[in-house]
């Protein structure tokens, strides 16, 4: 457990964040499937990306991560080796979804498993879409969740249907492997496509590696040409999700924080948190290719649809607890199938701090008070979720007695989060 010390002075700092987890994982998949060598510059080294690399190595892909700033991937043009052992991915939802489709490109028996929470996270829509491309895949527990058994023999291609778009990871997984199908692949998505920026990010990565997929404006239909990714040098943006905690810190303290390595425009939908903070009263500017947020004297509550940026909904919820008035964060039911039920957990942990919060099926309503005057310290349970730990660290900059349990969960996406937070805000005790 770690306890934060509220800061007195308004910060004025510049910080660099690690590479984007979302871009790193997509680039690893594209590079692994490409013909020839790729160099990934500025990647994220974390627990999640380590799981992805280990799995790719099990599938016969050489990945050299000895240089933290430039990983070298030797692509095999879509050739996938059958691993000797099961592929274990912890609670890495992105990799589980992506590598399920990658395994389908192989020829042989694959087992993909994960931790206890991963065995509760649904993957049936992806399974159904892969079955439409003649993939033999089943859930070992017959509940539509991992572990998965795949008797792989490639993708037939043609048309398949993804029965729902609530998790963009299902869609991205299918798109990434579609160029390697036996005939040109077509993909139809039923229902609303959530987290659209993540799908657009996938299409951008595919294009940078040489495959241009055709997409309907609604992202409900795709036609993906046959072909192979080409090895390339690929630069990875700083992680906008990780940056969100520093921007929110500026918002609630009235300070100024510049994140130097999230560009404008960004491929990451989570960078759109910044305009939301501006609506709450922050001043936003661009500085040396980065994004600066200056907090106001008083934040104001807002109503916002966050279907397209669920990973920063918890960050905004923290800011809303310090804002005057009611904030409504809606269209976030998909938070319930993340590393934990993030919607319920944010409500329960904010209530521990004295916040007045309502929970509904697809939204949370936060009745904030200026400066968080109704908030007090509490022990925050992270529920093995990195984003819960990091967003409540922001609250600890203003409220005494905020203690974060199991603070090491940040290793999933931001291993040196606490040291960078300390360098920026001097808010942690000296632990020797």
C-alpha positions in Angstrom: 0.0 0.0 0.0 1.2 3.5 -0.8 -0.2 6.8 0.7 0.0 10.1 -1.1 0.8 13.4 0.4 -1.4 16.3 -0.9 0.6 19.0 -2.6 0.5 22.7 -1.5 2.0 24.5 -4.5 0.4 24.5 -8.0 2.6 22.4 -10.2 4.2 23.6 -13.4 5.9 20.6 -14.9 6.7 18.8 -18.2 6.6 15.1 -18.3 7.1 12.3 -20.9 5.0 9.2 -20.7 5.8 5.7 -22.0 4.8 4.6 -25.4 1.1 3.9 -26.2 0.1 0.4 -25.0 -2.6 0.2 -27.7 -0.2 1.2 -30.5 2.6 -1.0 -29.2 0.4 -4.1 -29.2 -1.0 -3.5 -32.6 2.4 -2.7 -34.1 3.8 -6.0 -32.5 1.1 -8.0 -34.3 1.5 -6.3 -37.6 5.3 -6.6 -37.4 5.1 -10.3 -36.5 2.9 -11.0 -39.5 4.9 -8.8 -41.9 7.5 -9.9 -44.4 10.9 -8.9 -43.2 12.3 -6.8 -40.3 10.5 -4.1 -38.5 11.8 -1.6 -35.9 9.4 -0.3 -33.3 10.6 3.0 -31.9 9.5 4.3 -28.5 7.5 1.1 -27.5 5.9 0.4 -24.1 7.7 -2.1 -22.0 5.1 -3.3 -19.5 3.5 -6.5 -18.2 0.9 -6.5 -21.0 3.4 -6.1 -23.8 5.7 -8.7 -22.2 2.8 -11.2 -22.4 2.3 -10.3 -26.1 6.0 -10.7 -26.9 6.3 -14.0 -25.1 3.3 -15.4 -27.0 4.7 -14.2 -30.3 8.0 -16.0 -29.6 6.0 -19.1 -28.8 4.5 -18.8 -32.3 8.0 -18.6 -33.9 8.5 -14.8 -34.1 11.8 -13.4 -33.2 11.5 -10.2 -31.1 14.6 -8.4 -29.8 13.7 -6.0 -27.0 17.2 -5.6 -25.6 17.2 -1.9 -26.7 14.3 -0.4 -24.7 13.9 2.4 -27.3 13.9 0.3 -30.4 12.5 -3.3 -30.6 13.4 -5.4 -33.6 10.8 -7.9 -34.9 11.6 -10.4 -37.6 8.3 -11.0 -39.4 7.5 -14.3 -41.0 4.9 -13.2 -43.6 2.0 -14.7 -41.8 3.6 -18.1 -41.0 2.6 -19.1 -37.4 4.4 -21.9 -35.6 2.3 -24.3 -33.3 3.6 -23.7 -29.8 4.7 -26.6 -27.6 2.8 -25.2 -24.6 -0.4 -23.2 -24.0 -0.2 -19.5 -24.5 -0.8 -17.7 -21.1 -1.7 -14.0 -21.3 -2.6 -13.1 -17.7 -5.2 -10.4 -17.7 -4.1 -8.9 -21.0 -7.5 -8.6 -22.8 -6.1 -6.9 -25.9 -3.5 -9.7 -26.5 -6.1 -12.4 -25.7 -8.4 -11.1 -28.4 -5.6 -10.3 -30.9 -3.7 -13.5 -30.5 -6.8 -15.7 -30.8 -7.1 -14.5 -34.4 -3.3 -14.8 -35.0 -3.4 -18.4 -33.7 -6.1 -19.1 -36.3 -3.6 -18.4 -39.0 -1.5 -21.4 -37.9 -1.9 -25.1 -38.5 -2.3 -27.2 -35.4 -3.7 -27.1 -31.9 -3.4 -23.9 -29.8 -4.6 -23.2 -26.3 -5.0 -19.6 -25.1 -5.5 -19.0 -21.4 -5.2 -16.2 -18.8 -5.7 -15.3 -15.2 -8.9 -15.7 -13.1 -10.4 -12.4 -14.3 -9.6 -13.3 -18.0 -11.7 -16.4 -17.6 -14.7 -14.2 -16.9 -14.2 -11.8 -19.8 -16.4 -12.6 -22.8 -14.9 -13.4 -26.2 -17.9 -15.3 -27.8 -18.6 -12.6 -30.5 -15.0 -12.9 -31.7 -15.3 -16.7 -31.7 -18.5 -16.5 -33.7 -16.9 -14.3 -36.3 -13.9 -16.5 -36.7 -16.2 -19.5 -37.1 -17.6 -17.6 -40.0 -14.1 -17.9 -41.6 -14.2 -21.7 -40.9 -12.0 -21.5 -37.8 -12.5 -24.4 -35.3 -12.6 -22.7 -31.9 -14.3 -23.4 -28.7 -14.3 -22.2 -25.1 -12.9 -24.8 -22.8 -15.5 -24.1 -20.1 -18.2 -23.7 -22.8 -19.1 -20.2 -21.4 -17.8 -18.0 -24.2 -14.7 -17.0 -22.2 -11.1 -18.2 -22.1 -9.4 -20.6 -22.0 -9.8 -21.2 -25.7 -9.0 -24.2 -27.8 -8.2 -23.5 -31.5 -7.7 -26.3 -34.0 -6.1 -23.9 -36.6 -5.9 -24.4 -40.3 -5.9 -20.8 -41.6 -8.7 -18.5 -42.5 -11.1 -19.2 -45.4 -12.0 -15.6 -45.8 -15.2 -14.5 -47.6 -17.8 -12.8 -45.5 -18.3 -13.1 -41.8 -20.4 -11.3 -39.2 -19.2 -9.9 -35.9 -22.5 -10.1 -33.9 -21.7 -7.0 -31.7 -19.4 -4.0 -31.7 -19.3 -3.4 -28.0 -15.6 -4.3 -27.7 -13.5 -2.8 -30.4 -10.8 -5.4 -29.7 -12.9 -8.1 -31.4 -13.1 -6.0 -34.5 -9.4 -5.0 -34.4 -8.4 -8.6 -33.9 -10.3 -9.7 -37.1 -9.0 -6.8 -39.2 -5.3 -7.4 -38.3 -5.4 -11.0 -39.6 -7.8 -10.6 -42.4 -5.2 -9.9 -45.2 -4.0 -13.5 -44.7 -7.2 -15.3 -45.5 -7.5 -17.7 -48.4 -9.9 -15.4 -50.3 -10.6 -11.8 -49.8 -12.2 -11.1 -46.5 -15.4 -9.1 -45.8 -16.5 -8.3 -42.3 -19.9 -6.9 -41.2 -20.5 -5.6 -37.7 -23.9 -5.8 -36.1 -25.0 -3.0 -33.7 -23.2 0.1 -32.6 -19.4 0.2 -32.9 -18.0 1.3 -29.5 -14.6 2.8 -29.0 -14.3 3.8 -32.7 -11.0 5.5 -32.3 -9.4 2.2 -31.4 -10.7 0.7 -34.7 -9.4 3.7 -36.6 -6.1 3.3 -34.9 -6.0 -0.4 -36.1 -6.7 0.7 -39.7 -3.9 3.3 -39.4 -1.4 0.8 -38.2 -2.4 -1.6 -41.0 -1.9 1.1 -43.5 1.5 2.0 -42.2 2.5 -1.7 -42.6 1.2 -1.7 -46.2 -2.4 -2.9 -46.1 -5.2 -0.4 -46.8 -8.6 -1.8 -45.7 -11.8 -0.5 -47.1 -14.2 0.7 -44.4 -17.7 2.0 -44.5 -18.0 5.4 -42.8 -20.1 3.8 -40.0 -17.4 1.1 -39.5 -20.1 -1.5 -39.9 -18.6 -3.1 -43.0 -15.0 -3.7 -44.1 -13.4 -5.2 -47.2 -9.8 -6.2 -46.6 -7.5 -7.0 -49.5 -5.4 -10.1 -49.5 -1.7 -9.5 -49.0 1.1 -9.2 -46.5 2.3 -6.5 -44.2 5.7 -5.2 -45.0 8.5 -4.7 -42.5 8.9 -1.1 -41.6 10.2 1.4 -39.1 7.4 2.5 -36.9 7.3 5.3 -34.3 5.0 4.9 -31.3 3.3 7.9 -29.7 3.4 8.5 -26.0 0.5 6.9 -24.2 -2.6 9.2 -24.0 -4.2 7.0 -21.4 -1.1 7.3 -19.2 -1.0 11.0 -19.9 -4.5 11.4 -18.7 -3.5 11.2 -15.1 -1.1 14.1 -15.5 -3.6 16.3 -17.3 -6.2 15.5 -14.6 -3.6 16.5 -12.0 -3.3 19.9 -13.6 -7.1 20.2 -13.6 -7.7 19.5 -10.0 -4.7 21.4 -8.6 -5.0 24.5 -10.7 -1.5 23.8 -11.9 0.0 23.5 -15.4 1.2 20.2 -16.8 2.7 19.5 -20.2 2.9 16.0 -21.6 5.6 16.4 -24.2 5.2 13.2 -26.3 1.5 12.9 -27.1 1.2 14.7 -30.5 -1.6 16.8 -32.0 -3.3 15.2 -33.9 -3.0 11.9 -32.1 -4.0 8.4 -33.3 -5.3 7.8 -29.8 -8.9 8.6 -29.0 -8.0 9.0 -25.3 -6.3 12.3 -26.2 -9.8 13.6 -26.5 -9.9 13.8 -22.7 -8.2 17.2 -23.1 -11.1 19.0 -24.8 -13.4 17.6 -22.1 -11.1 19.1 -19.4 -11.4 22.4 -21.4 -15.1 22.2 -21.2 -14.7 21.9 -17.4 -12.8 25.1 -17.3 -9.1 24.2 -18.1 -7.0 26.1 -20.6 -5.4 23.9 -23.2 -2.4 24.8 -25.4 0.2 23.1 -27.6 3.8 23.4 -26.6 6.8 21.9 -28.5 4.7 19.2 -30.0 3.1 18.3 -26.7 -0.2 19.1 -25.0 -0.4 21.5 -22.0 -3.3 21.7 -19.5 -3.7 24.6 -17.1 -6.2 24.0 -14.3 -8.8 26.7 -13.4 -9.7 28.2 -10.1 -12.8 26.0 -10.1 -13.8 23.1 -12.3 -17.3 22.8 -13.5 -19.4 19.6 -14.0 -20.2 18.4 -17.5 -22.3 15.8 -19.2 -20.4 13.6 -21.7 -20.7 10.5 -23.8 -17.6 8.4 -23.3 -18.4 5.4 -25.5 -15.3 6.1 -27.6 -12.8 6.6 -24.8 -13.6 4.2 -22.0 -10.1 4.0 -20.6 -10.1 7.6 -19.5 -13.6 7.6 -18.1 -12.3 6.8 -14.6 -9.8 9.7 -15.0 -12.7 12.1 -15.8 -14.7 10.7 -12.9 -11.9 11.8 -10.5 -11.9 15.3 -12.0 -15.7 15.4 -11.8 -15.5 14.7 -8.0 -13.5 18.0 -7.6 -15.8 20.0 -9.9 -18.8 22.2 -8.9 -22.1 20.7 -9.9 -23.3 17.4 -11.4 -21.3 15.5 -14.0 -22.9 12.7 -16.0 -20.6 10.2 -17.7 -22.7 8.1 -20.0 -22.6 5.3 -22.5 -19.9 3.4 -20.5 -21.5 0.0 -20.0 -18.5 -1.6 -21.7 -16.4 -0.6 -18.6 -18.0 -3.5 -16.9 -16.0 -6.0 -19.0 -12.5 -4.5 -18.4 -9.9 -5.7 -15.9 -12.6 -5.3 -13.3 -16.1 -3.9 -13.5 -14.7 -0.3 -13.7 -18.1 1.4 -13.6 -19.1 -0.3 -10.3 -15.6 0.0 -8.8 -15.2 3.7 -9.6 -18.6 4.3 -7.9 -17.7 2.2 -4.8 -14.2 3.7 -4.3 -15.4 7.3 -4.8 -18.1 6.7 -2.2 -15.4 5.6 0.2 -13.9 9.1 -0.2 -17.2 10.7 0.6 -18.3 11.5 -3.0 -21.9 11.5 -3.9 -22.2 9.1 -6.9 -25.0 7.3 -8.5 -24.5 4.1 -10.5 -26.7 3.1 -13.4 -26.3 0.4 -16.0 -24.5 2.5 -18.6 -23.6 5.7 -16.8 -22.4 7.2 -13.5 -23.6 10.5 -12.1 -21.2 12.5 -9.9 -22.5 15.3 -7.7 -19.3 17.2 -7.2 -18.4 20.0 -4.9 -15.8 22.7 -5.7 -12.3 21.6 -4.8 -13.6 18.2 -3.5 -14.6 19.9 -0.3 -16.7 16.8 0.7 -13.9 14.3 0.1 -11.7 12.6 2.7 -9.0 10.0 2.8 -9.7 6.3 2.2 -8.1 3.0 1.4 -8.6 2.5 -2.3 -9.0 -1.1 -3.5 -7.5 -1.4 -7.0 -9.3 -4.7 -7.9 -6.1 -5.7 -9.7 -6.8 -2.9 -12.2 -4.0 -0.5 -13.1 -6.3 2.3 -14.1 -8.0 2.4 -10.7 -4.7 2.8 -9.0 -3.5 5.6 -11.3 -6.7 7.7 -11.3 -7.0 7.6 -7.5 -3.4 8.7 -7.3 -4.6 12.0 -8.8 -7.2 12.4 -6.0 -4.4 12.0 -3.5 -2.8 15.2 -4.7 -5.6 17.2 -3.1 -7.0 14.9 -0.4 -5.1 13.7 2.6 -5.1 10.1 3.6 -5.6 8.5 0.2 -4.0 5.1 0.3 -3.7 2.9 -2.8 -3.7 -0.8 -2.2 -1.6 -3.1 -4.4 0.1 -0.2 -6.1 2.2 -2.5 -8.2 -0.7 -3.2 -10.5 0.5 -0.2 -12.6 3.1 -2.5 -14.1 0.4 -3.7 -16.6 0.7 -0.5 -18.6 2.9 2.1 -16.8 5.7 0.4 -14.8 7.4 3.5 -13.6 4.2 5.5 -13.0 5.0 6.1 -9.3 8.5 7.4 -9.9 7.3 9.8 -12.7 4.4 10.9 -10.5 6.8 11.6 -7.7 9.2 13.5 -10.0 6.4 15.7 -11.1 4.5 16.3 -7.9 6.7 15.2 -4.9 3.6 13.6 -3.4 5.0 10.3 -2.1 6.9 9.4 1.0 10.5 8.5 0.8 10.6 4.7 0.9 14.4 4.5 0.9 
